[in-house]
Amino acid sequence: MLRAANFQLTRPDEAACLADLAISIAERIQDDLDRQRSALVQARCLSANAYRLARLFEMADQTCSRTSELLDPMPGYDEAHRALYCRTLAILRWDQGRLDEALALLRQAWGLFRHIKDRAEWKTCSLLLALLYEEMGIPEGITAAIGPFLGEWSELRCRPWLASRAMLTFAAAAVPADRLFALFALDEGVRLQGNVPDTHEQLRLFALEGRARARLGFFDEAVQMIEAVRRQFLRDGRLVDVTLSSLDLLALRVAASQQPGVDELSGDIESLSQPHPVSLELSSAALDRFVSWVAGDEEPWVAQRVAATWYLQTLRFRSLHPCPIPFA
């Protein structure tokens, strides 16, 4: 199972095969039924997550369904297994765009890990909740999930990408209510970036850092970061990331009393060749949504959040999936 877990992000297809092998081995355990059930729950959760990362949602759903049959219905029994299952299914529902279900399941996993005093997994669920609240456009949820534990994250063996994303997301959401906490979170997020090896994830973290710096009023630094990241996204042809960074740049320019340059940004989006024309239409519609909200005298970062939330959720609902949540 360790090899299956290690390959999840880099080779999800191979990870799924290894997890299925672990399931077959676990099914042969006959002398200890509790041990068999524990191994099966862990192996099937790994299998479901690998299928999710490979975008094989139907197979992931089937595996989760079979896993639920192994959970004991007695309250207070096998809570660690139930917590693992709830989190696995929550991230699957998140990737499928069923965000309300994802939120309910992730909250349940958070509560179960907290109850069994698995502090590392409890905090991991808090970080995931912060990112889910961000996608749902609920900034107060971000601060509620992370704020009470802000000084403790460096003590945990968290996934660096997750901790960095959450800290930078918190830094942007905490302004202007608590500038001191926002600055601390920004520093923590930047520090953790150095432990993230994946170059694509590093670019996403730089984009989040640029947004946080813009929210804090460091416009010169922020515009350089966001424009640089956006240019790289354009070169790589990554439409979703180009669109999100374009929304950040629009909000920054409006907040800094600069010309937004919507036509230029829209032209860049239209220059990308995509297999699904609907994807380009949705990207353009997201920029239009931002413009209409700002024209209605809405604060630019509120307009950015509304447009980004609509954009991501629409992509998921139409099965035009952005990159999977890289959780393993």
Secondary structure, DSSP 8 states (H G I E B T S, - for coil): -HHHHHTTTT-HHHHHHHHHHHHHHHHT--S-HHHHHHHHHHHHHHHHHHHHHTT-HHHHHHHHHHHHTTS--STTSSHHHHHHHHHHHHHHHHHTT-HHHHHHHHHHHHHHHHHTT-HHHHHHHHHHHHHHHHHHT-HHHHHHHHGGGGGGGGGS---HHHHHHHHHHHHHHHTTTTHHHHHHHHHHHHHHHTT---HHHHHHHHHHHHHHHHHTT-HHHHHHHHHHHHHHHHHHT-HHHHHHHHHHHHHHHHHTT----HHHHHHHHHTS--S-HHHHHHHHHHHHHHHHHHHTT--HHHHHHHHHHHHHHHHHHTT---S-----
